[in-house]
Amino acid sequence: FDIELDENGNPVNYKSKRTARATAYTYTGNNCATGVAPQPGYIAVNPNYIPYGTKMYIVSADGKYVYGYAIAADTGGFIYGNRADMDLFLDSESQCVKFGRRDIIVYFID
């Protein structure tokens, strides 16, 4: 999907935005809860709060990390309650460790 970004790299047109907490995960040999193979851009959410297929654009709250475009495609194993917390898929375990746990801003595109 295509979206216009401002001079700071944040979306110009979006339906809503929310601050959340994110961790990262990588390939474990299993497909996502929606049946697709995990890959960067597919993220794990609580589907009771963020429906599968929801399109988003994600940046860290401090602006130092841009995950970019994302689609809700998996269920996070440790995501509970009525929150926007999510797990971002990254290519390797070392990238996941480097990402750690951080506050993010989620721009909901649709």
N, C-alpha and C positions, 0 to 999 in steps of 0.2 A: 504494500500500500504506500501511497505517496502523501506526504504532508509537508506543508511549508514551515520552515524553522526561522526564528528571529535571529538577530545578530549574536545572541548568547547561545544559540543551538537548542532553544526550547520551542516547542510547537506553538504556532500562532492560532490555529483553529483546532479546538478540542471541545468535547462535551462537558467534561469535568476533570478536576485533578484532586489528588489526595496524597498525603504523606503516609508512608508505610515503612515497615522494616523488612529488609531482604537478607537472605543468605543465598548461597550458591550451591549447585549440585552438578554432577557430571554423569556420564553414561555408566550405567550399572549392569547393562546386558538386558534390561527390560524396556519395553515400549512404554510410552506415556499412557495415562489412563484413557485417553481418547483413541488409542490404538496406533498413533503415529510414532515413528522412531524419534527419540529426543535429539534436538539440535539447537544451536544458538538461535535465540528468538522465541523458542517455546519455553514457557514458564509454568511453574506449579503454583496453583492457587487453591483456595477453598471454593469449590464450584457452587456452594450454596450462597456465596457472597459475590463472587466474580464468575459469571457463567463461562463455560468453555467457548472458545471462539472470540472472546472479547479482545479487541485490538487496542494496544496501548503503546505509549512511548515512555521510556524510563530513563531517568538520570538520578545521580546521587544528590542528596539534599545540599551537599556542599559544592556541587557543580564540578567536581573533579573527575567523575566517572560517568560516562555515557554508555548505557546498555543499548539504547536505541529502540527500534521497533520490536514489539513483542506480542505474542498471541497466547492466551490462556489455553494450554493444551494438556496439562497434567495436574494431579492432585498432590499437594505437599503433605508429606508424612507427619510433619509437626506443626501444621497450620490449623489452629483451632479457633472457634468462636467467630463472632461477627466482625472480623478485622480484614484489612486489605494486605496483611503480610503475605509474602510470596517468596518462592525460591526461583532464582534465575539460573538457567542452564548455561554452563560454560564448558569449554572444550577439554579441560584437564583438571585433575585434582589440585595441582599447584596453583592454577588460576583461581580455583574455589577458595583455597587457603588464603591467597593474597587478597581476594575480595572480602573475606570475613563476613561480618554482619554489619550492615550499615543502614542508615535512614535513606530512603529514596523518595522521589516525587514521581508519581504515576499519573500520566496524562491519558485519560480515557478518550480514545478516538471515536468509538461508536458504542 
